[in-house]
Amino acid sequence: MSAEFVVDLAALSANIRTVRERVAPAEAMLVVKDDAYRHGLDSVVSRAVAEGVTWFGALDVCTGVAVRALAPDARVFAWMLAGRDDVADALGARLDIGVGSAALLEDVAAVAQTRAVTADVHLKIDTGLHRNGVRPQEWPVFVDRAAQLEALGLVRVVGIWSHIGEASDADDDDARAVFDAAVAQARAAGLAPQKLHLAASAAAFARPEFRYDMVRIGAFHYGIRSADGPSEAELGLAIVGSLQAEVEKVGRKDTIIGAGYVTGLMSTAAGVLTAATPGGRLPVTEIAAETLRIPHWDNAEAGQVVTLFGTAPADSATDLAERLGTIGEEIVLRLASDLPRTYRA
């Protein structure tokens, strides 16, 4: 296959600066889960460190350990842990740990005691999304226990956090009220969290009251806007990644392009996706395993480059997602993990 994901690191740098300015004085955590949204963890973290990013959201411990190797002085937050082995690896890499259950809190404390270290933890309250987190009715007992473990020197509660649905302002307002109550209860228990973080990309940009001390921003850093939301230009963001492929064969009626559903394109995108070609924007009429088909254009030649989504004049990932009934992140995250990447400074 001739397909590749072209990553514009200058655009990433510009987005980092835009996000930082937009959410200030809150800090911006750069989320780098799923190989930095398929943009390549090593290159993204290295550029982000050069741009002064000091907080990274890793999701899982494996990613967190990889980020630590690239950013020795940064704070790295991981919140998907499975048992004490993960906890041990997280503590070994000096990760901040998101704790969303009483069982995990006990695991963290036990491993910290064995290793004679203090674990930096962020306690998660379930504000209604049910993605995990401690239920409000269980929260008072949970924070009391965290305070006991902190007094023993086993944990340090540095943060309280949650996820919100961003489905409606009313639902998010309800979630924020639950969050504020949880913070008050934690402080009443004697905890003094330094970092409160609730919002992700969309809420962080649109609603200042959701920013608190820090926001976790993934998609917007990569120029992936929210479905049915403001455009990239309105947000001041640049698209970072573009899926490109070469012309493999030119027929009298059709042109064959070297990308398909093995590349990560949805087969249902046929008839929906419009490619940016040297002959203008043309519809993709068929998507097979390793190739796709678009109408012939004048002077089409093998080796010419077509952009399937990404920077203009191609559709953005979210443009395509909206027509397929999904979100821009899914379009990008479906890309094959072994798809070659080319970086532009």
C-alpha positions as CSV (number, residue, x, y, z in Angstrom):
1,M,0.0,0.0,0.0
2,S,1.1,3.5,-0.7
3,A,-0.9,5.2,2.1
4,E,0.7,7.2,4.8
5,F,-0.4,9.5,7.6
6,V,1.3,12.9,7.2
7,V,1.8,14.7,10.5
8,D,2.5,18.4,10.6
9,L,4.4,19.1,13.8
10,A,4.3,22.9,13.3
11,A,0.5,22.6,13.4
12,L,0.8,20.7,16.6
13,S,3.0,23.4,18.1
14,A,0.5,26.0,17.1
15,N,-2.4,24.1,18.6
16,I,-0.5,23.7,21.9
17,R,0.0,27.4,22.1
18,T,-3.6,28.1,21.2
19,V,-4.9,25.7,23.8
20,R,-2.6,27.1,26.5
21,E,-3.8,30.7,25.8
22,R,-7.4,29.7,25.6
23,V,-7.6,27.9,28.9
24,A,-5.2,30.0,31.0
25,P,-4.7,30.4,33.9
26,A,-5.7,26.7,34.1
27,E,-3.0,24.2,32.9
28,A,-3.5,22.1,29.8
29,M,-2.8,18.4,30.0
30,L,-2.0,17.0,26.6
31,V,-3.7,13.6,26.2
32,V,-1.6,11.1,24.2
33,K,-3.6,7.9,24.5
34,D,-3.7,5.5,21.5
35,D,-0.3,6.4,20.2
36,A,-1.1,10.1,20.5
37,Y,-4.3,9.7,18.5
38,R,-2.3,7.7,15.9
39,H,0.0,10.7,15.3
40,G,3.0,8.9,16.9
41,L,3.8,9.1,20.6
42,D,7.5,9.7,20.3
43,S,7.3,12.6,18.0
44,V,4.3,14.2,19.6
45,V,5.7,14.1,23.2
46,S,9.1,15.3,22.0
47,R,7.6,18.3,20.3
48,A,5.3,19.0,23.2
49,V,8.2,19.0,25.7
50,A,10.0,21.5,23.4
51,E,6.8,23.6,23.6
52,G,6.8,23.6,27.4
53,V,4.1,21.0,28.0
54,T,4.4,19.8,31.6
55,W,1.4,17.5,32.0
56,F,0.6,14.4,29.8
57,G,-2.5,12.2,30.0
58,A,-1.5,8.7,29.1
59,L,-4.7,6.7,29.9
60,D,-2.9,3.4,30.5
61,V,0.3,2.5,32.3
62,C,2.2,1.2,29.3
63,T,1.7,4.5,27.5
64,G,2.6,6.4,30.7
65,V,5.9,4.5,31.0
66,A,6.7,5.3,27.4
67,V,5.9,9.0,28.0
68,R,8.2,9.0,31.1
69,A,11.1,7.9,29.0
70,L,10.5,10.8,26.6
71,A,9.7,13.4,29.2
72,P,11.7,12.7,32.4
73,D,10.6,15.9,34.2
74,A,6.9,16.0,33.2
75,R,3.9,14.9,35.2
76,V,2.3,11.9,33.6
77,F,-1.3,10.9,34.5
78,A,-2.6,7.4,34.0
79,W,-6.1,6.3,35.0
80,M,-6.7,2.9,33.6
81,L,-5.0,0.4,35.8
82,A,-5.7,-3.3,36.3
83,G,-4.4,-4.6,39.6
84,R,-1.2,-4.3,41.6
85,D,1.2,-5.1,38.7
86,D,0.0,-2.0,36.9
87,V,0.3,0.0,40.1
88,A,3.9,-1.2,40.6
89,D,4.8,-0.2,37.1
90,A,3.1,3.2,37.5
91,L,5.0,3.9,40.8
92,G,8.2,2.7,39.2
93,A,7.7,5.3,36.4
94,R,6.6,8.1,38.9
95,L,3.2,8.3,37.3
96,D,0.3,10.2,38.8
97,I,-2.5,7.6,39.3
98,G,-6.2,8.2,38.7
99,V,-8.1,6.2,41.4
100,G,-11.8,5.6,40.7
101,S,-12.5,2.8,43.1
102,A,-12.0,1.8,46.8
103,A,-10.3,-1.4,45.7
104,L,-7.7,0.4,43.5
105,L,-7.0,2.9,46.4
106,E,-6.2,-0.1,48.6
107,D,-4.0,-1.6,45.9
108,V,-2.1,1.6,45.4
109,A,-1.5,1.9,49.2
110,A,-0.4,-1.7,49.5
111,V,2.2,-1.4,46.7
112,A,3.4,2.0,47.9
113,Q,4.0,0.5,51.4
114,T,5.9,-2.5,49.9
115,R,8.1,-0.1,47.9
116,A,8.4,2.5,50.7
117,V,7.2,5.3,48.5
118,T,4.3,7.8,48.5
119,A,1.9,7.5,45.5
120,D,0.6,10.7,43.9
121,V,-3.1,10.0,43.3
122,H,-6.1,11.8,41.8
123,L,-9.4,10.6,43.2
124,K,-12.2,10.2,40.7
125,I,-15.9,11.0,41.5
126,D,-18.5,9.6,39.2
127,T,-20.5,12.7,38.2
128,G,-23.1,10.8,36.2
129,L,-21.3,9.5,33.1
130,H,-20.7,6.1,34.8
131,R,-17.4,5.7,33.0
132,N,-15.9,4.6,36.3
133,G,-15.3,6.6,39.5
134,V,-16.7,6.5,43.0
135,R,-20.4,7.0,43.3
136,P,-21.5,10.0,45.3
137,Q,-23.1,8.0,48.0
138,E,-19.8,6.1,48.6
139,W,-17.6,9.2,48.3
140,P,-17.5,10.3,52.0
141,V,-16.2,7.0,53.2
142,F,-13.8,6.9,50.2
143,V,-12.2,10.3,51.0
144,D,-12.0,9.5,54.7
145,R,-10.0,6.4,53.8
146,A,-7.8,8.4,51.5
147,A,-7.1,10.8,54.3
148,Q,-6.1,8.0,56.6
149,L,-3.7,6.6,53.9
150,E,-2.3,10.1,53.4
151,A,-1.6,10.4,57.1
152,L,0.3,7.2,56.9
153,G,2.5,8.5,54.1
154,L,1.3,5.9,51.6
155,V,-0.6,8.3,49.2
156,R,-0.6,12.0,48.5
157,V,-4.0,13.2,47.1
158,V,-2.8,15.7,44.6
159,G,-6.0,15.9,42.5
160,I,-9.7,15.3,42.2
161,W,-11.2,14.7,38.8
162,S,-14.0,13.3,36.7
163,H,-15.3,12.9,33.1
164,I,-18.4,14.7,31.8
165,G,-20.6,13.7,28.9
166,E,-20.6,17.1,27.0
167,A,-24.0,16.0,25.6
168,S,-25.8,19.1,26.9
169,D,-25.1,22.1,29.0
170,A,-27.8,21.1,31.5
171,D,-26.3,17.6,32.0
172,D,-22.8,19.1,32.4
173,D,-24.1,21.7,34.9
174,D,-25.5,18.8,37.0
175,A,-22.2,17.0,36.8
176,R,-20.3,20.1,37.9
177,A,-22.6,20.4,40.9
178,V,-21.8,16.8,41.9
179,F,-18.1,17.5,41.4
180,D,-18.1,20.7,43.5
181,A,-19.9,18.8,46.3
182,A,-17.3,16.0,46.1
183,V,-14.4,18.5,46.4
184,A,-16.0,20.1,49.4
185,Q,-16.4,16.7,51.1
186,A,-12.8,15.8,50.3
187,R,-11.6,19.1,51.9
188,A,-13.8,18.5,54.9
189,A,-12.1,15.1,55.3
190,G,-8.7,16.9,55.6
191,L,-7.5,16.5,52.0
192,A,-5.9,19.4,50.1
193,P,-5.9,18.6,46.4
194,Q,-3.8,20.9,44.2
195,K,-5.3,20.0,40.9
196,L,-9.0,19.9,40.2
197,H,-9.8,18.7,36.6
198,L,-13.2,18.0,35.1
199,A,-13.2,19.3,31.5
200,A,-11.9,17.9,28.2
201,S,-11.6,19.6,24.9
202,A,-15.1,21.0,24.1
203,A,-16.0,22.1,27.6
204,A,-12.6,23.5,28.3
205,F,-12.9,25.9,25.3
206,A,-16.5,26.8,25.6
207,R,-17.1,27.1,29.4
208,P,-14.5,28.8,31.6
209,E,-16.2,27.7,34.8
210,F,-15.3,24.1,34.0
211,R,-11.6,24.7,33.8
212,Y,-10.7,24.7,37.5
213,D,-6.9,24.1,37.9
214,M,-6.3,21.9,34.8
215,V,-8.1,20.6,31.7
216,R,-7.4,17.4,29.8
217,I,-7.3,18.0,26.1
218,G,-6.7,15.4,23.5
219,A,-8.6,15.9,20.2
220,F,-8.3,19.6,20.0
221,H,-4.5,19.4,20.3
222,Y,-4.5,17.4,17.1
223,G,-6.9,19.8,15.4
224,I,-9.9,17.3,15.6
225,R,-13.0,19.4,16.3
226,S,-16.1,18.1,18.0
227,A,-18.9,16.8,15.8
228,D,-21.7,19.4,15.2
229,G,-19.5,22.1,16.9
230,P,-17.5,25.1,15.9
231,S,-15.1,24.7,12.9
232,E,-11.4,24.4,13.3
233,A,-11.0,28.0,12.1
234,E,-13.5,29.2,14.7
235,L,-11.6,27.4,17.4
236,G,-8.3,28.7,16.1
237,L,-7.0,25.1,15.6
238,A,-4.9,23.6,12.7
239,I,-5.4,20.1,11.5
240,V,-2.3,18.1,12.3
241,G,-2.7,14.8,10.5
242,S,-3.7,14.0,6.9
243,L,-4.3,10.6,5.3
244,Q,-2.7,10.5,1.9
245,A,-2.2,7.8,-0.7
246,E,-0.8,7.4,-4.2
247,V,-2.5,6.6,-7.4
248,E,-1.7,3.0,-8.3
249,K,-3.5,2.5,-11.6
250,V,-5.3,4.8,-14.0
251,G,-8.2,3.4,-16.0
252,R,-10.4,5.0,-18.6
253,K,-13.2,5.6,-16.2
254,D,-11.7,5.0,-12.7
255,T,-8.5,5.7,-10.8
256,I,-7.3,3.2,-8.2
257,I,-5.8,4.6,-5.0
258,G,-3.5,2.6,-2.6
259,A,-5.6,2.8,0.5
260,G,-8.6,0.7,1.8
261,Y,-10.2,-0.7,4.8
262,V,-7.0,-2.4,5.8
263,T,-5.6,1.1,6.1
264,G,-8.3,1.9,8.5
265,L,-11.0,3.5,6.3
266,M,-14.6,2.5,7.0
267,S,-15.9,0.5,4.1
268,T,-19.2,2.5,4.6
269,A,-17.3,5.7,3.7
270,A,-17.7,4.7,0.0
271,G,-20.2,7.2,-1.5
272,V,-19.6,9.5,1.4
273,L,-15.9,10.3,1.4
274,T,-14.6,12.9,-1.1
275,A,-10.9,12.8,-2.0
276,A,-8.8,15.8,-2.8
277,T,-7.0,14.9,-6.0
278,P,-4.9,16.9,-8.5
279,G,-8.0,17.0,-10.6
280,G,-10.2,18.5,-7.8
281,R,-12.4,17.0,-5.2
282,L,-13.8,13.6,-6.4
283,P,-16.1,11.1,-4.7
284,V,-14.8,7.7,-3.5
285,T,-17.1,5.2,-5.1
286,E,-15.7,1.9,-3.7
287,I,-13.5,0.9,-0.8
288,A,-11.8,-2.5,-0.9
289,A,-9.2,-4.1,1.4
290,E,-6.1,-2.3,0.1
291,T,-7.5,0.0,-2.6
292,L,-10.2,2.4,-3.3
293,R,-11.8,3.7,-6.5
294,I,-12.5,7.3,-7.6
295,P,-13.5,8.7,-11.0
296,H,-10.8,9.4,-13.6
297,W,-9.5,12.9,-13.9
298,D,-7.6,14.5,-16.8
299,N,-3.9,13.9,-16.7
300,A,-4.1,11.4,-13.9
301,E,-0.9,9.4,-13.5
302,A,0.4,6.7,-11.2
303,G,2.3,8.1,-8.3
304,Q,0.2,11.2,-7.9
305,V,-0.9,11.9,-4.3
306,V,-4.5,12.1,-3.1
307,T,-5.6,13.3,0.3
308,L,-8.4,11.3,1.7
309,F,-9.0,13.3,4.9
310,G,-7.1,16.0,6.8
311,T,-6.1,19.5,5.7
312,A,-8.1,21.5,3.1
313,P,-9.2,21.0,0.4
314,A,-9.8,17.5,1.7
315,D,-12.5,16.9,4.3
316,S,-11.4,16.9,7.9
317,A,-11.8,13.8,10.0
318,T,-14.8,15.3,11.7
319,D,-16.4,16.4,8.3
320,L,-16.3,12.7,7.3
321,A,-17.4,11.6,10.8
322,E,-20.5,13.8,10.8
323,R,-21.6,12.2,7.5
324,L,-21.0,8.7,8.9
325,G,-22.8,9.4,12.2
326,T,-19.7,9.2,14.4
327,I,-16.9,11.5,15.8
328,G,-13.6,12.6,14.3
329,E,-11.6,10.7,16.9
330,E,-13.0,7.4,15.6
331,I,-12.0,8.2,12.1
332,V,-8.4,8.8,13.1
333,L,-8.1,6.1,15.7
334,R,-9.3,3.5,13.2
335,L,-6.1,4.0,11.2
336,A,-3.9,0.9,11.2
337,S,-1.2,0.9,13.8
338,D,1.4,0.0,11.3
339,L,0.4,2.7,8.8
340,P,3.6,4.6,7.9
341,R,3.9,8.2,9.1
342,T,5.7,11.1,7.6
343,Y,6.6,14.1,9.7
344,R,6.8,17.7,8.6
345,A,8.5,20.2,10.9
